Amino acid sequence: MTEAMQQRSLRQLVGPVGADYQRRALPPGWVWAVLAVLLAATWATELPATAAAALIASAVVVHWPRRGRFHWLGWRLPALAVLAALLWGPDVLSQWFEHGLALTLMSLASLSIGVHVWQSRQLARQLQASADALDDAQLLALLPVDAARLAQQWRAGDDRHAPELSVVMHLAVMHAALSPRLREQGMLAG
């Protein structure tokens, strides 16, 4: 029994915390492909249409982690309204502002996508580093009493609850790694 405990580390149950976070924070490949097709389809049309497609792509990418919830699209919605006014408004407005505004909005949309992807990857690396820094004693301290008991049994060679324990360990480590960041943002009390 002691030999099995020395060979098994609870870190085996944690899994790739950083990769899991990044998978949830960024859209899957098929969404990127659809957005690329949308941008390519509008590229040959008027510049404001391409800018509108870029704004939509930016909203999809940046708000992907919060999909399924209603939320305000920030600066993108008024920007789309301005583009619509330029497209269907008086010709004088479109002649003066259409090209420059469309390029500016496309640049902002691209920048917001780039910043979101970069921040997501940075946070994923930080989460994985935090998870990798935890030893078995620290991992046990993160668990509720029942889960800690099952973790001790797993270390002793009992694999009956390994799938459930793996999920609990993964979530506990993710919570522990995210807690300092969420406290800074005021999202967690204490």
C-alpha positions as CSV (number, residue, x, y, z in Angstrom):
1,M,0.0,0.0,0.0
2,T,2.8,2.5,0.8
3,E,4.6,1.6,-2.4
4,A,1.4,2.5,-4.4
5,M,1.1,5.8,-2.6
6,Q,4.7,6.7,-3.4
7,Q,4.1,5.9,-7.1
8,R,0.8,7.7,-7.5
9,S,0.6,11.5,-7.5
10,L,-2.6,13.4,-7.4
11,R,-1.3,15.6,-10.1
12,Q,-2.1,12.7,-12.5
13,L,-5.8,13.3,-11.8
14,V,-5.7,17.1,-12.5
15,G,-5.2,17.0,-16.2
16,P,-4.4,19.9,-18.6
17,V,-5.9,22.9,-16.7
18,G,-4.5,25.5,-19.1
19,A,-5.5,23.7,-22.3
20,D,-9.0,23.2,-20.9
21,Y,-9.3,26.9,-20.0
22,Q,-8.1,27.9,-23.5
23,R,-10.6,25.4,-25.1
24,R,-13.4,27.1,-23.3
25,A,-12.2,30.7,-23.8
26,L,-11.7,30.5,-27.6
27,P,-14.0,29.3,-30.3
28,P,-13.4,25.9,-31.9
29,G,-11.9,25.6,-35.4
30,W,-15.2,25.4,-37.2
31,V,-16.3,28.8,-35.8
32,W,-13.0,30.3,-36.9
33,A,-13.6,28.8,-40.4
34,V,-17.2,30.2,-40.6
35,L,-15.9,33.7,-39.6
36,A,-13.1,33.4,-42.2
37,V,-15.7,32.5,-44.9
38,L,-17.9,35.5,-43.7
39,L,-15.0,37.8,-44.0
40,A,-13.9,36.4,-47.4
41,A,-17.5,36.7,-48.7
42,T,-17.7,40.4,-47.8
43,W,-14.1,41.2,-48.9
44,A,-15.2,41.6,-52.6
45,T,-18.1,43.8,-51.6
46,E,-18.1,47.3,-50.2
47,L,-15.6,48.1,-47.4
48,P,-18.3,48.9,-44.8
49,A,-19.7,45.4,-45.3
50,T,-16.3,43.9,-44.6
51,A,-16.0,46.1,-41.5
52,A,-19.4,44.9,-40.3
53,A,-18.3,41.3,-40.8
54,A,-15.1,42.0,-38.9
55,L,-17.1,43.6,-36.0
56,I,-19.4,40.5,-35.9
57,A,-16.3,38.2,-35.9
58,S,-14.8,40.2,-33.1
59,A,-18.0,40.0,-31.1
60,V,-18.2,36.2,-31.6
61,V,-14.6,35.6,-30.6
62,V,-14.5,38.0,-27.6
63,H,-17.9,36.9,-26.2
64,W,-17.4,33.2,-26.9
65,P,-16.8,32.3,-23.2
66,R,-20.1,33.9,-22.3
67,R,-22.1,32.4,-25.2
68,G,-25.7,31.6,-24.4
69,R,-26.1,34.6,-22.1
70,F,-27.5,37.9,-23.3
71,H,-24.9,40.6,-23.1
72,W,-24.3,44.1,-24.5
73,L,-21.8,44.0,-27.4
74,G,-20.0,47.1,-26.1
75,W,-18.6,49.4,-28.8
76,R,-19.5,47.1,-31.6
77,L,-23.2,47.7,-31.7
78,P,-22.9,51.5,-32.1
79,A,-20.2,50.9,-34.7
80,L,-22.5,48.7,-36.7
81,A,-25.2,51.4,-36.5
82,V,-22.8,54.0,-37.8
83,L,-21.8,51.7,-40.6
84,A,-25.4,51.1,-41.5
85,A,-26.0,54.9,-41.5
86,L,-23.1,55.3,-43.9
87,L,-24.3,52.5,-46.2
88,W,-27.9,53.7,-46.4
89,G,-27.6,57.3,-45.4
90,P,-26.9,60.4,-47.5
91,D,-24.1,60.0,-50.1
92,V,-22.3,63.0,-48.7
93,L,-21.6,61.2,-45.4
94,S,-20.5,58.0,-47.1
95,Q,-18.1,59.9,-49.4
96,W,-16.3,61.6,-46.5
97,F,-16.3,58.9,-43.8
98,E,-17.0,55.5,-45.3
99,H,-13.5,54.4,-46.2
100,G,-11.6,55.8,-43.2
101,L,-14.2,54.7,-40.6
102,A,-14.5,51.2,-42.1
103,L,-10.7,50.8,-42.0
104,T,-10.6,52.1,-38.4
105,L,-13.4,49.7,-37.3
106,M,-11.8,46.8,-39.0
107,S,-8.5,47.6,-37.2
108,L,-10.3,47.8,-33.9
109,A,-12.1,44.5,-34.5
110,S,-8.8,42.8,-35.4
111,L,-7.1,44.3,-32.4
112,S,-9.8,43.1,-30.0
113,I,-9.6,39.6,-31.5
114,G,-5.8,39.6,-31.2
115,V,-5.9,40.9,-27.6
116,H,-8.5,38.4,-26.5
117,V,-6.6,35.4,-28.0
118,W,-3.3,36.6,-26.5
119,Q,-4.9,37.2,-23.0
120,S,-6.6,33.8,-23.2
121,R,-3.3,32.0,-24.0
122,Q,-1.4,33.9,-21.3
123,L,-4.0,33.0,-18.7
124,A,-4.0,29.4,-19.9
125,R,-0.2,29.3,-19.3
126,Q,-0.5,30.9,-15.9
127,L,-3.2,28.4,-14.9
128,Q,-1.1,25.5,-16.0
129,A,1.9,26.8,-14.2
130,S,-0.2,27.3,-11.0
131,A,-1.5,23.7,-11.3
132,D,2.0,22.3,-12.0
133,A,3.3,24.0,-8.9
134,L,0.9,22.3,-6.5
135,D,2.2,19.2,-4.6
136,D,0.0,16.4,-3.3
137,A,-0.5,17.9,0.1
138,Q,-1.7,21.2,-1.4
139,L,-4.0,19.3,-3.8
140,L,-5.5,17.4,-0.9
141,A,-6.1,20.7,1.0
142,L,-8.1,22.0,-2.0
143,L,-10.6,19.1,-1.7
144,P,-13.7,18.7,0.4
145,V,-13.4,16.1,3.1
146,D,-15.2,13.3,1.1
147,A,-13.1,13.9,-2.0
148,A,-9.9,14.1,0.1
149,R,-10.8,10.6,1.5
150,L,-11.4,9.3,-2.0
151,A,-8.1,10.8,-3.2
152,Q,-6.2,9.0,-0.4
153,Q,-7.9,5.8,-1.4
154,W,-6.9,6.4,-5.0
155,R,-3.3,7.0,-4.0
156,A,-3.5,3.7,-2.2
157,G,-4.6,1.9,-5.4
158,D,-8.4,2.1,-5.4
159,D,-9.5,3.2,-8.9
160,R,-13.2,2.9,-8.4
161,H,-13.8,6.6,-8.2
162,A,-11.0,7.8,-10.4
163,P,-13.2,9.4,-13.1
164,E,-15.3,11.4,-10.6
165,L,-12.2,12.3,-8.6
166,S,-10.4,13.5,-11.7
167,V,-13.3,15.9,-12.4
168,V,-13.3,17.2,-8.8
169,M,-9.5,17.6,-8.8
170,H,-9.5,19.4,-12.1
171,L,-12.2,21.8,-10.9
172,A,-10.5,22.4,-7.5
173,V,-7.2,23.2,-9.2
174,M,-8.9,25.5,-11.7
175,H,-10.8,27.3,-8.9
176,A,-7.6,27.7,-6.9
177,A,-5.7,29.0,-9.9
178,L,-8.4,31.4,-10.9
179,S,-9.3,32.7,-7.4
180,P,-6.5,35.3,-7.1
181,R,-7.4,36.7,-10.5
182,L,-11.1,36.8,-9.8
183,R,-10.6,38.5,-6.4
184,E,-8.6,41.2,-8.2
185,Q,-11.5,41.8,-10.5
186,G,-14.0,41.8,-7.5
187,M,-15.8,38.7,-8.7
188,L,-15.1,36.6,-5.5
189,A,-15.8,37.7,-2.0
190,G,-13.1,37.1,0.6
